[in-house]
Amino acid sequence: MPFLMISAEWFWLKKKNKSCHDLAKAWSKGVAILFAVGAVSGTVLSFELGLLWPSFMEQAGPIIGMPFSLETAAFFLEAIAIGIYLYGWDRISPRLHLASGFLVGLAGISSGIIVISANSWMNSPAGFEWVNGTAIHIDPLKAIFNKAWFSEATHMTLAAFSATGFAVAGIHAFFLRRNPKNSFHRYALGIALSLAVVASLLQPFSGDLSARDIARRQPLKLAAAESLFKTQKAAPILIGGIPDMKTQESHYGIEIPALLSFLAFDDVEAEVKGLDAFPRENWPPIPVVHYAFQIMVGIGSFLAGVSLLILFLFLFKRTFLFRRAFLGLLAFCTPLGFIALEAGWVVTETGRQPWILYEILKTKDSLTPMPGLIYPFLGITMTYIFLSLAVFFLMLRQFKSISGNGFGSVKERPL
C-alpha cells in the first residue's frame, strides 16, 4: 500500500492532477489503519508465543531473537516515517514528503522479510547444534540466512504485492462500473494494476524457485502437496484430484506425465520421493495440504493469466480496460490474491507438521503444559477477531468515502 500511495503522489507532483493528490491522501488513510492494527496484532503475537509455545521459545529465543530485534527496529523506522508522511503535508518539502512515504514502504518490506526469515528457519533450521535436546554453538546470522530464507521471502513479498495490487484494483474497478468517467478511480486502477501485473507475472518464477527448494529440503511436504503416494521416476504433476487415504491414491485429477520430475530436478526421469518413503506418523494432513496447494497454484496461475490479458489490452486495446465486463472481472479478482496467500501459508505451515522445528522439535512437544490452556487461547483468538472486525469496519468506512462522493470530481481524460 505505501508504494501505491507514493506512486499517486509522484503523479500529482509531476502532473499537478488533483485526483492523484486525493488518491494519495485516501490511500495514506488505508495505510495508517493497517499499520495501527498491525502494531496491535504484532504485540499480541509476542504474548501468544510465550503463553502457548513456551518450550519452543525456550529453544528458539536465543537463536531467532536477532531477527525479531531487527524487525522491531524496522517497525519503529516505519512508525516514524508514516508519522512524517501523514502529518507532513504542506509542512515539509514535496521531495522529503515523498521520500518519507518511500521509507514507509521500504521499512515495511524489510520488516516482513526479517519476520519471514524466522519462519523459514523453522522450515530449515540452521545456526546451531542440537545436543541432548538443547541448542548449542549458536550463530544468529546463519539462522537468519538459512537455506529457505531467500525463496520463501521472495515468494511471500511478491505474493503481498500481487494480492494488494489486485485487491485495490478490484475495489476501484467496482466503483468505476458505477461511475465510468471518474478520474479518481481511473488513476487508482492504472496505478494498482501496474503493481499487480508486474508482481503476478514474476510470481510463477518465484514459485518455481520455492518448489525446487522444497523438493530438496522437504520432500515430504512436496509429496503431500502433490498427493504423491508412491515414489516414482518421471513423476507427474497432478491438477486437482481427491486424495483417498485408505487406498492411497488420488481420484479425478489430471496428470501431466513427468512434469513434476522436470520442474523439481530439471530431469524428466528424476525420481521424486512419495509419501511411502516416510514414516506414516510423520505425514502431515494430506488432504489439507493438497487442497491448499491446488488453491494457491490455481489462483496464482489465474491472476498471471489476467495479468497477461491486461498487458495485451494496455498495448493494443487500451479502451477495453474500462469496459464494464473487464471491470467486472477485476472486481471478481479482489479477494483472490489474499485467498491464495492464505492457502500458501497453509501449505508452508501444515505441510511441515508434525514438526514445529523441522525434524528437530515436534509441535506437540512445544505446546504449553499449563492447565487451563483454553483460556489464553480463547483470549488471543477473541483479540484477533476483534481486530479483524475493526479493520473491516474502518476500511468499509474508507471505501464509502472514496466511492465518488467528494473525490475525483474533475473529469480527466482516460489514462
C-alpha positions as CSV (number, residue, x, y, z in Angstrom):
1,M,0.0,0.0,0.0
2,P,2.8,2.6,0.7
3,F,4.1,2.1,-2.8
4,L,0.7,2.7,-4.3
5,M,0.4,5.8,-2.1
6,I,3.7,7.4,-3.2
7,S,3.0,6.5,-6.8
8,A,-0.1,8.6,-6.7
9,E,1.8,11.4,-5.0
10,W,4.5,11.2,-7.6
11,F,1.9,11.6,-10.4
12,W,0.5,14.5,-8.5
13,L,3.9,16.2,-8.3
14,K,4.5,15.5,-12.0
15,K,1.1,16.4,-13.4
16,K,-0.5,18.6,-10.7
17,N,-3.6,16.5,-11.0
18,K,-6.0,16.9,-8.1
19,S,-7.3,13.4,-8.5
20,C,-3.8,11.9,-7.8
21,H,-3.5,14.2,-4.8
22,D,-6.8,13.0,-3.4
23,L,-5.8,9.4,-4.2
24,A,-2.5,9.7,-2.3
25,K,-4.3,11.0,0.8
26,A,-7.1,8.4,0.6
27,W,-4.6,5.6,0.3
28,S,-2.5,7.0,3.2
29,K,-5.5,6.6,5.4
30,G,-5.7,3.0,4.5
31,V,-2.0,2.6,5.2
32,A,-2.5,4.2,8.6
33,I,-5.4,1.9,9.5
34,L,-3.5,-1.3,8.5
35,F,-0.3,-0.1,10.3
36,A,-2.1,0.6,13.5
37,V,-3.9,-2.8,13.6
38,G,-0.6,-4.5,12.5
39,A,1.1,-2.9,15.5
40,V,-1.5,-4.3,17.9
41,S,-1.6,-7.8,16.3
42,G,2.2,-8.0,16.5
43,T,2.2,-7.2,20.2
44,V,-0.4,-9.9,20.8
45,L,1.7,-12.3,18.8
46,S,4.6,-11.9,21.3
47,F,2.3,-12.9,24.2
48,E,0.9,-15.8,22.1
49,L,4.3,-17.3,21.6
50,G,5.2,-17.0,25.3
51,L,1.8,-18.3,26.6
52,L,1.1,-21.1,24.1
53,W,4.5,-22.2,22.9
54,P,7.0,-21.8,25.8
55,S,9.0,-24.9,25.1
56,F,9.6,-23.7,21.6
57,M,10.5,-20.2,22.6
58,E,12.9,-21.6,25.2
59,Q,14.9,-23.2,22.5
60,A,14.2,-20.7,19.7
61,G,14.5,-17.5,21.5
62,P,18.4,-17.3,21.7
63,I,18.6,-18.3,18.1
64,I,16.0,-16.2,16.3
65,G,16.0,-13.4,18.8
66,M,18.1,-11.3,16.5
67,P,15.6,-11.2,13.6
68,F,12.8,-10.2,16.0
69,S,15.0,-7.4,17.3
70,L,15.8,-6.3,13.8
71,E,12.1,-6.4,12.9
72,T,11.4,-4.2,15.9
73,A,13.9,-1.6,14.6
74,A,12.3,-1.7,11.1
75,F,8.9,-1.3,12.7
76,F,10.0,1.8,14.6
77,L,11.5,3.3,11.5
78,E,8.2,2.6,9.7
79,A,6.3,4.3,12.5
80,I,8.5,7.4,12.4
81,A,8.2,7.6,8.6
82,I,4.5,7.1,8.5
83,G,4.1,9.9,11.1
84,I,6.1,12.3,9.0
85,Y,4.1,11.3,5.9
86,L,0.7,11.7,7.5
87,Y,1.4,15.0,9.2
88,G,3.9,16.4,6.8
89,W,1.6,17.5,4.0
90,D,2.4,21.2,3.4
91,R,4.8,21.2,6.3
92,I,7.9,19.7,4.6
93,S,9.2,19.9,1.0
94,P,7.4,17.7,-1.5
95,R,10.6,15.7,-2.2
96,L,11.1,15.0,1.5
97,H,7.5,14.1,1.9
98,L,7.7,11.6,-1.0
99,A,10.9,10.2,0.5
100,S,9.2,9.6,3.8
101,G,6.4,7.6,2.1
102,F,9.0,5.5,0.3
103,L,10.7,4.9,3.6
104,V,7.4,3.6,5.0
105,G,7.3,1.0,2.2
106,L,10.9,0.1,2.4
107,A,10.7,-0.4,6.2
108,G,7.5,-2.5,5.7
109,I,9.2,-4.8,3.2
110,S,12.3,-5.1,5.5
111,S,10.1,-5.9,8.4
112,G,8.2,-8.6,6.5
113,I,11.4,-10.2,5.1
114,I,13.0,-10.3,8.6
115,V,10.0,-12.0,10.1
116,I,9.9,-14.5,7.2
117,S,13.5,-15.4,8.0
118,A,12.3,-16.5,11.4
119,N,9.6,-18.6,9.8
120,S,11.9,-20.0,7.2
121,W,14.3,-21.0,10.0
122,M,11.5,-23.2,11.4
123,N,11.4,-24.9,8.0
124,S,15.2,-25.1,7.5
125,P,16.9,-25.0,11.0
126,A,20.4,-23.6,10.9
127,G,22.9,-21.7,13.1
128,F,23.1,-24.2,16.0
129,E,23.9,-27.7,17.0
130,W,21.2,-29.8,18.7
131,V,22.7,-31.9,21.5
132,N,20.6,-33.8,24.0
133,G,17.5,-31.6,23.4
134,T,19.4,-28.4,23.7
135,A,20.7,-25.9,21.1
136,I,24.5,-25.1,21.5
137,H,27.1,-23.2,19.4
138,I,24.5,-20.7,18.2
139,D,25.2,-18.5,15.2
140,P,22.3,-16.0,14.7
141,L,23.5,-14.9,11.3
142,K,23.4,-18.4,9.9
143,A,19.9,-18.8,11.5
144,I,18.7,-15.7,9.7
145,F,20.2,-16.6,6.3
146,N,19.1,-20.2,6.3
147,K,18.6,-22.2,3.1
148,A,14.9,-21.5,2.9
149,W,15.2,-17.7,3.6
150,F,15.6,-16.4,0.1
151,S,13.0,-18.5,-1.7
152,E,10.4,-18.0,1.0
153,A,11.0,-14.2,1.4
154,T,10.9,-13.7,-2.4
155,H,7.7,-15.7,-2.9
156,M,5.9,-14.1,0.0
157,T,6.9,-10.5,-0.9
158,L,5.7,-10.9,-4.5
159,A,2.5,-12.5,-3.2
160,A,1.9,-9.5,-1.0
161,F,2.4,-7.1,-3.9
162,S,0.1,-9.2,-6.2
163,A,-2.6,-9.6,-3.6
164,T,-2.6,-6.0,-2.7
165,G,-2.5,-4.8,-6.3
166,F,-5.4,-6.9,-7.4
167,A,-7.4,-6.1,-4.3
168,V,-7.0,-2.3,-4.7
169,A,-7.6,-2.5,-8.4
170,G,-10.7,-4.6,-7.9
171,I,-12.2,-2.1,-5.4
172,H,-11.7,0.8,-7.8
173,A,-12.9,-1.2,-10.7
174,F,-16.2,-1.8,-8.8
175,F,-16.6,1.9,-8.3
176,L,-15.7,2.6,-12.0
177,R,-18.6,0.4,-13.1
178,R,-20.9,2.8,-11.3
179,N,-19.1,5.9,-12.5
180,P,-17.0,5.2,-15.6
181,K,-15.8,8.8,-16.0
182,N,-14.5,9.2,-12.5
183,S,-10.8,10.2,-12.9
184,F,-10.0,9.4,-9.3
185,H,-10.8,5.7,-9.8
186,R,-9.3,5.7,-13.2
187,Y,-5.9,6.8,-11.9
188,A,-6.2,4.4,-9.0
189,L,-7.0,1.5,-11.3
190,G,-3.9,2.3,-13.5
191,I,-1.5,2.5,-10.6
192,A,-2.8,-0.6,-8.8
193,L,-2.8,-2.7,-12.0
194,S,0.8,-1.7,-12.7
195,L,1.9,-3.2,-9.4
196,A,-0.4,-6.2,-9.7
197,V,0.7,-7.2,-13.2
198,V,4.4,-7.0,-12.5
199,A,4.2,-9.0,-9.3
200,S,1.8,-11.6,-10.7
201,L,4.0,-12.3,-13.8
202,L,7.1,-12.7,-11.6
203,Q,5.3,-14.9,-9.1
204,P,5.4,-18.1,-11.1
205,F,9.1,-17.8,-11.3
206,S,9.4,-17.4,-7.6
207,G,7.0,-20.3,-7.1
208,D,9.2,-22.5,-9.3
209,L,12.3,-21.5,-7.2
210,S,10.4,-22.3,-4.0
211,A,9.2,-25.7,-5.3
212,R,12.7,-26.7,-6.3
213,D,14.0,-25.7,-2.9
214,I,11.2,-27.7,-1.1
215,A,11.9,-30.7,-3.3
216,R,15.4,-30.9,-1.9
217,R,14.9,-29.8,1.7
218,Q,11.3,-31.0,2.5
219,P,10.4,-33.8,0.0
220,L,7.6,-34.9,2.3
221,K,5.9,-31.6,2.0
222,L,6.2,-31.7,-1.8
223,A,4.7,-35.3,-1.8
224,A,1.8,-34.1,0.4
225,A,1.2,-31.0,-1.8
226,E,1.1,-33.1,-4.9
227,S,-0.7,-36.1,-3.2
228,L,2.1,-38.3,-4.5
229,F,1.7,-41.5,-2.5
230,K,4.3,-43.6,-4.3
231,T,8.0,-42.8,-5.0
232,Q,8.5,-42.9,-8.8
233,K,10.6,-41.7,-11.7
234,A,9.1,-39.4,-14.3
235,A,6.6,-38.3,-11.6
236,P,3.6,-36.5,-13.0
237,I,2.1,-33.2,-11.9
238,L,-1.4,-33.6,-10.5
239,I,-4.0,-31.0,-11.3
240,G,-7.0,-31.2,-9.0
241,G,-7.7,-34.7,-7.6
242,I,-9.1,-36.0,-4.4
243,P,-6.7,-37.9,-2.1
244,D,-8.0,-41.2,-0.8
245,M,-6.1,-42.0,2.4
246,K,-7.5,-45.6,2.5
247,T,-6.4,-46.7,-0.9
248,Q,-3.5,-44.2,-1.0
249,E,-4.5,-43.0,-4.4
250,S,-5.8,-39.7,-5.9
251,H,-9.0,-39.8,-7.9
252,Y,-10.5,-37.5,-10.5
253,G,-7.3,-35.5,-11.1
254,I,-5.5,-34.7,-14.3
255,E,-1.9,-36.0,-14.5
256,I,0.7,-34.4,-16.8
257,P,3.4,-37.1,-17.2
258,A,7.0,-36.4,-16.0
259,L,6.3,-32.7,-15.4
260,L,6.9,-32.9,-11.6
261,S,10.3,-34.6,-12.0
262,F,11.3,-31.9,-14.6
263,L,10.1,-28.9,-12.5
264,A,11.7,-30.3,-9.3
265,F,15.0,-31.6,-10.7
266,D,15.3,-30.4,-14.4
267,D,15.2,-34.1,-15.4
268,V,12.1,-35.8,-16.7
269,E,13.4,-39.1,-15.5
270,A,14.3,-37.9,-12.0
271,E,13.0,-39.8,-9.0
272,V,10.6,-37.9,-6.8
273,K,10.0,-39.3,-3.3
274,G,6.5,-40.2,-2.5
275,L,4.7,-40.4,0.9
276,D,5.7,-44.1,1.0
277,A,9.3,-43.1,1.6
278,F,8.5,-41.6,5.0
279,P,7.1,-43.0,8.3
280,R,3.3,-42.7,8.4
281,E,3.4,-40.9,11.8
282,N,5.4,-38.0,10.2
283,W,2.8,-37.4,7.4
284,P,1.1,-34.1,7.5
285,P,-2.7,-34.0,6.9
286,I,-2.5,-34.8,3.2
287,P,-5.9,-33.6,2.0
288,V,-5.5,-30.2,3.7
289,V,-2.0,-29.6,2.2
290,H,-3.1,-30.9,-1.2
291,Y,-6.2,-28.7,-1.5
292,A,-4.4,-25.6,-0.2
293,F,-1.6,-26.2,-2.7
294,Q,-4.1,-26.6,-5.6
295,I,-5.9,-23.4,-4.5
296,M,-2.7,-21.4,-4.3
297,V,-1.4,-22.6,-7.7
298,G,-4.7,-22.3,-9.3
299,I,-5.4,-18.7,-8.2
300,G,-1.8,-17.7,-8.9
301,S,-2.0,-19.1,-12.4
302,F,-5.3,-17.4,-13.0
303,L,-4.0,-14.0,-11.8
304,A,-0.9,-14.4,-14.0
305,G,-3.3,-15.1,-16.9
306,V,-5.3,-12.0,-16.1
307,S,-2.1,-10.0,-15.9
308,L,-1.1,-11.2,-19.4
309,L,-4.6,-10.1,-20.7
310,I,-4.1,-6.7,-19.0
311,L,-0.8,-6.3,-20.6
312,F,-2.2,-7.2,-24.0
313,L,-5.1,-4.8,-23.7
314,F,-2.8,-2.0,-22.5
315,L,-0.6,-2.4,-25.5
316,F,-3.3,-2.9,-28.2
317,K,-6.8,-2.3,-26.9
318,R,-6.5,0.2,-24.1
319,T,-10.1,1.3,-24.2
320,F,-11.2,-2.3,-23.2
321,L,-9.6,-1.8,-19.8
322,F,-12.6,0.4,-18.9
323,R,-15.4,-1.8,-20.3
324,R,-17.9,-3.0,-17.8
325,A,-17.2,-6.7,-18.5
326,F,-13.5,-6.3,-17.8
327,L,-14.1,-4.1,-14.8
328,G,-16.3,-6.9,-13.5
329,L,-13.5,-9.4,-14.0
330,L,-11.2,-7.2,-12.0
331,A,-13.8,-6.8,-9.2
332,F,-14.1,-10.6,-9.1
333,C,-10.3,-10.7,-8.6
334,T,-10.4,-8.5,-5.5
335,P,-10.2,-11.3,-2.8
336,L,-8.4,-13.9,-4.9
337,G,-4.8,-12.8,-4.1
338,F,-5.4,-13.0,-0.4
339,I,-7.1,-16.4,-0.6
340,A,-4.1,-17.7,-2.5
341,L,-1.8,-16.1,0.1
342,E,-3.5,-17.8,3.0
343,A,-3.6,-21.1,1.1
344,G,0.2,-20.8,0.6
345,W,0.7,-20.3,4.3
346,V,-1.4,-23.4,5.0
347,V,0.9,-25.4,2.7
348,T,4.0,-23.9,4.4
349,E,2.9,-24.5,8.0
350,T,0.6,-27.5,7.8
351,G,2.9,-29.2,5.3
352,R,5.7,-29.1,7.9
353,Q,3.7,-31.0,10.5
354,P,4.2,-32.7,12.9
355,W,7.3,-30.5,13.3
356,I,7.4,-27.0,14.7
357,L,11.1,-27.0,14.1
358,Y,11.6,-29.3,11.1
359,E,13.0,-32.7,12.0
360,I,14.2,-31.5,15.4
361,L,11.2,-30.4,17.7
362,K,7.7,-31.7,17.3
363,T,4.7,-29.4,17.6
364,K,3.1,-31.5,20.4
365,D,6.3,-31.2,22.5
366,S,6.4,-27.4,22.3
367,L,2.9,-26.8,23.5
368,T,2.5,-25.3,27.0
369,P,1.7,-27.9,29.6
370,M,-0.1,-25.4,31.9
371,P,-3.6,-26.3,32.9
372,G,-6.4,-24.1,31.5
373,L,-4.7,-23.6,28.2
374,I,-8.0,-23.0,26.6
375,Y,-8.4,-19.6,28.4
376,P,-5.3,-17.8,26.9
377,F,-6.0,-19.5,23.6
378,L,-9.6,-18.1,23.5
379,G,-8.5,-14.7,24.8
380,I,-5.9,-14.4,22.0
381,T,-8.4,-15.7,19.4
382,M,-11.1,-13.2,20.5
383,T,-8.5,-10.4,20.3
384,Y,-7.7,-11.3,16.7
385,I,-11.4,-11.5,15.9
386,F,-11.9,-8.0,17.4
387,L,-9.0,-6.7,15.3
388,S,-10.4,-8.3,12.2
389,L,-13.8,-6.6,12.8
390,A,-12.1,-3.3,13.5
391,V,-10.2,-3.5,10.2
392,F,-13.4,-4.5,8.3
393,F,-15.5,-1.5,9.6
394,L,-12.7,1.0,9.3
395,M,-11.8,0.0,5.8
396,L,-15.6,-0.2,4.9
397,R,-15.9,3.4,6.0
398,Q,-12.9,4.3,4.0
399,F,-14.3,2.6,0.9
400,K,-17.5,4.6,1.2
401,S,-15.5,7.8,1.4
402,I,-13.8,7.1,-1.9
403,S,-16.9,5.8,-3.7
404,G,-17.2,9.1,-5.6
405,N,-18.5,11.5,-3.0
406,G,-16.0,14.3,-2.7
407,F,-13.3,12.6,-4.8
408,G,-12.5,12.6,-8.5
409,S,-14.9,15.4,-9.4
410,V,-12.5,16.7,-12.0
411,K,-13.1,14.7,-15.2
412,E,-9.7,13.9,-16.7
413,R,-9.0,12.2,-20.0
414,P,-8.7,8.4,-19.8
415,L,-5.3,7.1,-18.8
